[in-house]
Amino acid sequence: MLQRTNRVMVPDLRVAGARQKMPAAGRCTMDAGADLKQPFYRFVIADDHPLFRGALREAVAGSFGHADIAEAGSFDEVSKLIDGHGEVDLVLLDLAMPGVRGLSGLLYLRAQYPDVPVVVVSGNQDPAVIRRCMEFGASGFIPKTLSVEMIREAIGKVLDGAVWCPPEVDLTLGADSETRQLVSRLASLTPQQVRVLMMLSEGLLNKQIAYALGVSEATVKAHVSAILQKLGVDSRTQAVIIASKIEPEQWQPAAAVEN
């Protein structure tokens, strides 16, 4: 079980992603002086705003001098970068970017790359959204309004194997039984099934999904059947309703949504 920096334990339904970074145990290191060796890290920054990607890159580079930092402007680029960069140590993921809806990007990455820690970096600071991100397997949540120093500290904590989120967010509130079941069912989907579910929620037909994924319609039908079974529903419409529940606005108070 990972340790939280504010002494709050992560709920059991979380999928742990962070790994201990121990230079003496095989991590690649680079000389930084006669008596000092620093670990070499690989980061992927996923955000559709070039200016923020640049700012986040500077924040990371300023704290981790020996680092390979790749940038993705859309979610489709994220998987390509992870697959092409060998062992990635951390993904910094914006919730709102092309190719994802709600927590679908986080859900996909946790299923496809369970050993790669993912830290959500978002302008949405609603405590309910932060708790859902942690419940869906994020190793941390960094608000975009955080200072550079705090961003560096948060990233360092995650790389050391901890879980980080704003200290004012109380994770002990946990989730109700319905949410726990939802998390468990969605977490059981394969990466391809997550993609199919998101495409179903966009109203795409089987043949359109097949074309987008480069597979046959029969394969898509098999994925849909498996999705319905895992989610415990009988129709595509019911599956889409469940998919809509991972949209951040579903967890915010009505007044906040109206504003």
C-alpha positions as CSV (number, residue, x, y, z in Angstrom):
1,M,0.0,0.0,0.0
2,L,1.4,3.4,-0.9
3,Q,1.8,6.0,1.7
4,R,0.1,9.4,1.5
5,T,2.2,12.5,2.3
6,N,-0.6,13.8,4.5
7,R,-0.9,10.5,6.4
8,V,-4.1,9.4,4.7
9,M,-4.2,5.9,3.3
10,V,-5.5,5.5,-0.2
11,P,-8.8,3.5,-0.5
12,D,-8.3,-0.2,-1.2
13,L,-10.1,0.1,-4.6
14,R,-7.2,2.2,-5.9
15,V,-4.9,0.8,-8.5
16,A,-1.4,1.6,-7.3
17,G,0.9,2.9,-10.0
18,A,3.8,4.6,-8.4
19,R,7.1,2.7,-8.2
20,Q,10.1,3.3,-5.9
21,K,13.0,4.9,-7.7
22,M,16.2,3.4,-6.3
23,P,19.3,4.4,-8.2
24,A,21.3,1.7,-6.4
25,A,18.9,-1.0,-7.5
26,G,19.3,-0.7,-11.2
27,R,18.0,2.8,-12.1
28,C,20.2,4.5,-14.7
29,T,22.3,7.2,-13.1
30,M,24.4,10.0,-14.5
31,D,27.4,11.7,-12.9
32,A,26.6,15.1,-11.5
33,G,29.9,15.7,-9.7
34,A,32.8,13.7,-8.1
35,D,30.7,12.3,-5.3
36,L,27.1,12.8,-6.5
37,K,25.0,10.7,-8.8
38,Q,21.5,11.6,-9.9
39,P,18.8,9.3,-11.3
40,F,17.8,9.7,-14.9
41,Y,14.0,9.9,-15.4
42,R,11.7,9.8,-18.4
43,F,8.5,12.0,-18.3
44,V,5.6,12.5,-20.6
45,I,3.7,15.8,-20.4
46,A,0.2,15.5,-21.9
47,D,-1.6,18.8,-22.3
48,D,-3.2,20.5,-25.3
49,H,-2.0,23.9,-24.3
50,P,1.6,24.5,-25.6
51,L,2.3,27.3,-23.1
52,F,1.3,25.2,-20.1
53,R,3.3,22.3,-21.5
54,G,6.3,24.6,-21.7
55,A,5.8,25.9,-18.2
56,L,5.5,22.4,-16.8
57,R,8.6,21.3,-18.8
58,E,10.6,24.1,-17.1
59,A,9.3,23.1,-13.7
60,V,10.3,19.5,-14.2
61,A,13.7,20.3,-15.8
62,G,14.5,22.7,-13.1
63,S,14.2,20.0,-10.5
64,F,15.3,16.9,-12.4
65,G,18.3,18.0,-14.5
66,H,18.9,14.6,-16.0
67,A,15.5,13.9,-17.6
68,D,14.0,13.0,-20.9
69,I,10.8,15.0,-21.2
70,A,8.4,14.2,-24.1
71,E,5.3,16.3,-24.8
72,A,1.9,15.2,-26.2
73,G,-0.8,17.7,-27.4
74,S,-3.5,15.0,-27.8
75,F,-4.3,11.8,-26.1
76,D,-3.4,9.7,-29.2
77,E,0.1,10.9,-28.9
78,V,0.5,9.8,-25.3
79,S,0.5,6.1,-26.0
80,K,2.9,6.5,-28.9
81,L,5.3,8.4,-26.7
82,I,5.1,5.8,-23.9
83,D,5.6,2.9,-26.3
84,G,8.5,4.7,-28.0
85,H,10.4,6.0,-25.0
86,G,11.1,2.7,-23.2
87,E,10.5,2.8,-19.5
88,V,8.5,5.9,-18.6
89,D,8.7,7.0,-15.0
90,L,5.8,9.4,-14.9
91,V,3.0,10.7,-17.0
92,L,1.6,14.2,-16.2
93,L,-1.9,14.1,-17.7
94,D,-4.4,16.9,-18.2
95,L,-8.0,15.7,-17.8
96,A,-9.4,18.0,-20.6
97,M,-7.6,17.4,-23.9
98,P,-8.5,16.1,-27.4
99,G,-9.3,12.4,-27.5
100,V,-10.6,12.0,-23.9
101,R,-13.7,12.6,-22.0
102,G,-13.8,12.9,-18.2
103,L,-11.6,10.3,-16.7
104,S,-11.4,8.1,-19.8
105,G,-7.8,9.0,-20.4
106,L,-6.8,8.1,-16.9
107,L,-8.8,4.9,-17.0
108,Y,-7.1,3.9,-20.3
109,L,-3.6,4.6,-19.1
110,R,-4.1,2.7,-15.9
111,A,-5.4,-0.3,-17.9
112,Q,-2.8,-0.2,-20.7
113,Y,0.3,0.8,-18.6
114,P,-0.4,-0.4,-15.0
115,D,3.2,0.1,-13.9
116,V,3.4,3.7,-15.1
117,P,2.4,6.3,-12.5
118,V,0.0,8.9,-13.7
119,V,-0.4,12.3,-12.1
120,V,-3.4,14.4,-13.1
121,V,-2.6,18.0,-13.7
122,S,-5.8,20.0,-14.0
123,G,-7.5,23.4,-13.6
124,N,-10.5,21.7,-12.0
125,Q,-9.8,21.7,-8.2
126,D,-13.2,20.4,-7.0
127,P,-12.5,18.0,-4.1
128,A,-14.9,15.5,-5.5
129,V,-13.1,15.4,-8.8
130,I,-9.8,15.0,-7.1
131,R,-11.1,12.1,-5.0
132,R,-12.5,10.4,-8.1
133,C,-9.1,10.7,-9.9
134,M,-7.4,9.1,-6.9
135,E,-10.0,6.3,-6.8
136,F,-9.5,5.6,-10.5
137,G,-5.8,5.1,-10.0
138,A,-4.0,8.4,-10.2
139,S,-0.8,8.6,-8.2
140,G,-1.3,12.3,-7.6
141,F,-3.3,15.3,-8.5
142,I,-1.6,18.7,-9.1
143,P,-3.8,21.8,-9.6
144,K,-2.5,24.1,-12.3
145,T,-2.6,27.0,-9.9
146,L,0.1,25.3,-7.8
147,S,3.4,27.1,-7.5
148,V,6.5,25.8,-9.3
149,E,8.1,24.8,-6.0
150,M,5.0,22.8,-4.9
151,I,4.7,21.1,-8.4
152,R,8.3,20.0,-8.1
153,E,7.8,18.8,-4.5
154,A,4.6,16.8,-5.6
155,I,6.4,15.2,-8.5
156,G,9.3,14.3,-6.3
157,K,7.0,12.6,-3.8
158,V,5.4,10.5,-6.4
159,L,8.7,9.4,-7.9
160,D,9.7,8.3,-4.4
161,G,6.7,6.0,-4.3
162,A,4.2,8.2,-2.4
163,V,0.8,9.6,-3.5
164,W,0.3,13.3,-3.5
165,C,-2.8,15.5,-3.7
166,P,-3.6,18.9,-2.2
167,P,-3.4,18.6,1.6
168,E,-6.8,20.2,2.1
169,V,-8.5,17.4,0.2
170,D,-9.8,14.8,2.6
171,L,-9.5,11.4,1.0
172,T,-10.9,9.6,4.1
173,L,-14.4,10.5,2.9
174,G,-14.0,7.7,0.5
175,A,-16.6,6.6,-2.0
176,D,-20.1,5.2,-1.5
177,S,-20.9,1.6,-2.4
178,E,-22.3,2.6,-5.8
179,T,-19.1,4.4,-6.7
180,R,-16.9,1.6,-5.5
181,Q,-18.8,-0.8,-7.7
182,L,-18.6,1.6,-10.7
183,V,-14.8,1.9,-10.2
184,S,-14.4,-1.8,-9.9
185,R,-16.4,-2.5,-13.0
186,L,-14.7,0.1,-15.2
187,A,-11.3,-1.0,-13.9
188,S,-12.0,-4.5,-15.2
189,L,-12.2,-3.2,-18.8
190,T,-9.2,-3.8,-21.1
191,P,-7.6,-0.8,-22.8
192,Q,-9.4,-1.6,-26.1
193,Q,-12.7,-1.9,-24.3
194,V,-12.2,1.5,-22.7
195,R,-11.7,3.0,-26.1
196,V,-14.8,1.2,-27.5
197,L,-16.9,2.4,-24.5
198,M,-15.8,6.0,-25.1
199,M,-16.6,5.8,-28.8
200,L,-20.0,4.4,-27.9
201,S,-20.6,7.4,-25.6
202,E,-19.9,9.6,-28.6
203,G,-22.7,7.9,-30.6
204,L,-20.5,6.1,-33.1
205,L,-21.8,3.0,-34.8
206,N,-20.0,-0.3,-34.8
207,K,-18.7,0.2,-38.3
208,Q,-17.4,3.6,-37.4
209,I,-15.6,2.2,-34.4
210,A,-14.2,-0.6,-36.4
211,Y,-12.8,1.8,-39.0
212,A,-11.3,4.1,-36.3
213,L,-9.6,1.2,-34.5
214,G,-8.6,-0.7,-37.6
215,V,-10.5,-3.9,-36.7
216,S,-13.5,-5.8,-38.0
217,E,-17.1,-5.1,-37.0
218,A,-17.2,-8.6,-35.5
219,T,-14.3,-7.7,-33.2
220,V,-16.2,-4.5,-32.2
221,K,-19.3,-6.5,-31.5
222,A,-17.3,-8.9,-29.3
223,H,-15.9,-5.9,-27.4
224,V,-19.4,-4.5,-26.9
225,S,-20.7,-7.8,-25.6
226,A,-17.8,-8.0,-23.1
227,I,-18.3,-4.4,-22.0
228,L,-22.0,-5.1,-21.3
229,Q,-21.1,-8.2,-19.3
230,K,-18.4,-6.5,-17.2
231,L,-20.6,-3.4,-16.5
232,G,-23.6,-5.6,-15.6
233,V,-25.9,-3.9,-18.1
234,D,-28.1,-5.2,-21.0
235,S,-27.8,-2.5,-23.6
236,R,-25.4,0.0,-25.2
237,T,-27.6,2.8,-23.9
238,Q,-27.1,1.6,-20.3
239,A,-23.3,1.3,-20.9
240,V,-23.2,4.9,-22.2
241,I,-25.1,6.0,-19.1
242,I,-22.4,4.4,-16.9
243,A,-19.7,6.0,-19.1
244,S,-21.2,9.4,-18.5
245,K,-20.7,9.0,-14.8
246,I,-16.9,9.5,-15.2
247,E,-17.5,13.0,-16.4
248,P,-16.3,15.5,-13.7
249,E,-19.5,17.5,-13.8
250,Q,-21.4,14.4,-12.5
251,W,-19.6,14.8,-9.1
252,Q,-19.9,18.5,-8.6
253,P,-22.7,20.2,-6.6
254,A,-25.6,21.4,-8.8
255,A,-24.8,25.1,-7.9
256,A,-21.2,24.7,-9.1
257,V,-22.3,23.2,-12.4
258,E,-24.8,26.0,-13.0
259,N,-22.1,28.6,-12.4
